[in-house]
Amino acid sequence: MKAALPKLLLSVHGVKAFYGNIIALKGVDLTINEGEIVALIGANGAGKTTLMMTIFGNPRAQEGAILFEQRDIAAMKTHDIARLGLAQSPEGRRIFPRMTVYENLQMGAAISGQAHFAADLERVFTIFPRLKERSSQRGGTLSGGEQQMLAIGRALMSRPRLLMLDEPSLGLAPLIVKQIFDVIAALNKEEGLTVFLVEQNAYHALKLADRGYVMVNGLITLSGSGRELLARPEIRAAYLEGGH
């Protein structure tokens, strides 16, 4: 009996995007199958965040196609893209600092509605017990690690089919980074959640990922399984500081 072929969830074909007259994405191709963790690594300024934002409709793709479940979303508005089941935890977290943890999570639930709010809130509090302890505290008073938990929790409140995480380890202590990556792994393994992970921490990202892509100056230059990319000498030299 043949194994079932993986179901294609997101595909990016020949996508170009600009900031003013500067081309940031130069014809990007990338696919994500349902149930995968896919990592995108690269140096600062390579275009990783731009690709994630372009998938979400801002900036717009000037050329190419972005298909979510075979539907071209490249011209759709961001809130309509979110309603299809994509959620983003952006670089720098971007929580609402004057709102409480609870209110931030309410904002995340705006897409999916209130029907499952209590169950979804309990799920997020189970994943991140610290947020339950801080539920009445303003987001801006949380530590960096707690704010990252809140950003991911807010994204999860929309019940996404594809969770897009932009630099979740940025500026965090190693112990907190491990906790965040353990949560990502558990969401994928236990709930089958599909994850697209943009990360500068190539070691953690590729160790976690089923597949990975390397971006240099707005182009994908390498792809393969996480294990294959970790083993490549040029990846180790460029991103793993001599092996780690």
N, C-alpha and C positions, 0 to 999 in steps of 0.2 A: 504494500500500500504506500503510495507516494505521500510525502509530507505536503500539507497545504502550502501554497505560495503565500508569502507575506502580503498583507493588504496595504497598498500604497495610500498613505494618509495625506501627505503634503509633498508636492513637487514644485521645484523652482527651475524654470527653463530660460536660459539666456537673459537673465535679468540685469538691466542697467539702471542705475539711479545716479542722480546728480545733486550736488549742493551748489546752487547758482550755476556757474560755468564749469565747476570742477566735477569730474566723473568719479564717483565713490565706488560704484559697483560696475565692473567692466564686462559683464556677461556671465553671471553666476548660474551654475547648475548644481542642484542638491535635491536629494530625496529623503523622506522620513517615512518609514513603515509603521503601521499600527503596533503598539506595544514595545517599540524600541526606545533606547536612550541614544541620541545622536549628539555628538560633541563637535563644536566648531572652535578651533584654536587658531591663534595667530598673534602677532605682536600688536602693540598699541597702534591705532590708526590704520589697521589692515582692512577695515570695513566690516568687522563682525557685528557691531551694534547697528550699523546702517542696514545690514541685511535683515536683522531681526525686526527693526522698525519698518523696513520696506514691506516685509511680509504682513505687518499690521497696518499698512496703508499710509504711513507718514515717515519719510517722504514716499511719493508715488514712484512705482517702477515706470521708467520712461520707455523701456523696451522689454520684451519677454513676457512670460506668463507665470503666474503663481496660482497653482491649483490645490484646493483643499477638497478632498474627496471628489476629484475630477471637476470641481466647479472653480472657474477662474475668479479669484477674489482681488485681482490686481487693481481694479477700478472701484472697489467697494469702500464705503466709509468705515472707519475704525470700529465704531460701535456695532455696525452690522457684521463685521468680521468676528467680533467678540461673541456675538449671538450664535455664530455657527459652532462655537466650541473651542476657540483659541483664547488662551489667557497668557499674559506676560507679567513677569516680575522684573521690572526694568533695572538697568544699571543705576547704582546710587540709591536704590530702594524706592525713593519717591513716595513714601507714605504721606498721609495727611497729618502734619506734626501737631496741629491744634486739636485734632479729634482724638478721642480715646481709642484704645485698642478695639473695643467693641464696635465703635462707630466706623472705624476703618474696615472692619470685617463686614459690617452692614453695607458699606459702599461696594465691596467685592461681590456681594450677593445681588446687587441691583440688576445684573444681567439675567440671572437664573430665576429671579423672583423670590417671594417669601414662602412659597409652599414647603420648601425643604429647609428653611433657614435654621430651625432649632437643631435638626439632625446634622446639618453641615457645620454649624458652629461647634457642636460637640465633637465632630470628627477633627476639626482644626485644633481644638483644645486638647484632644487626645494625642495628636501628632506633636503639638508644641505646648506642653503643660505650662511652660513659663508664661505664655500668652493668657492663659486662664487666670494665673496669679496677678497679671498686670491689666486685666480687662478694663478697669475703670481709669487707668493711667493714660495720660496724653502720649501720643506716639512720639512726639519730639523729645520726651524725657527718657525714652528707652535707650539701652546700650546699642551699639552697632549690630551686635549679634541678634538682639531681640527685635530690632527694626527689620533685619533680614528675614527672621521668622515671620514677622507680621506681613511683609511684602509677599512672601510665598503663601502664607495663610489667606491673605486677601485674594490672591489669584485662584486658590483652590475653592473659594466660596462660590465662584461662578460655574463650578462643575465642569471644568474643561476636558476636552478630549485630547488636546495638545497643550502641554504646559511649557512655556518658553521662558527660560531663566537666563538673564544677562548678568554675568559676573557675580554669581551668588557668594563667592568667597572673598570678594574685594574688601580689603582693609580689616579682615577679621582674624582673630587669634587662631592658631592651629587647632586647638581643641574644639572651637566653635565651627570651624571649617569642616572638621570630621563629622560633627553632629549634623550639619546641613547636608553633607553628601550622603550620610547614612539614611537620612529622611528621604532624599531623592531616590536612592536605591530601593528603599522599602515601598514607596509609592508605586514604583515601576513593577517590582516583583509581586507585591501582595494585591495591588489593585489593577495592574496592567496598564497604568497611566503612561502615555507616550510623552517623552520629554525631549526637548531641543535645548541644549545647554551650550551657551557661549561662555568661554572661560579662558583667562590668561594662565591659570594654574593647569598647565597641560598634563602634568602627571596625574593629578586627581581626576581630571575630566576624562582622559583616555582610559584610565584604569576602570572607571565606572561605565564607560560607553560601550554599546554594542558596535557602533561604527563611528568613525570620525572623519572630519574634513579639516584641511589646513588652508587658511586664507592668507595670501600675501598681496598687498597693494590692490585690493578689490577683485582678486581672482582666486578661485580654488586651484591650488597647485598639487595637492595630494589628497587621496582618500583611501580608506581601508578600514578593517576592523580596528577597534581600540588597541587590541593586543599587537596587531601588525604595525600600527603607527608608533606605538611605544618602543618597539624593537628597532625601528629604523635609525641608523646612526645620525642622519641629518636632522631628524626630529630631536634626538637626544642632545645633539650639539647646540641646536638653535633654541630649544625651549626647556630643556631639562637640566641645564647648567652642569653638563658633564655626567649626566646619568640620573639626576633626581630633581 
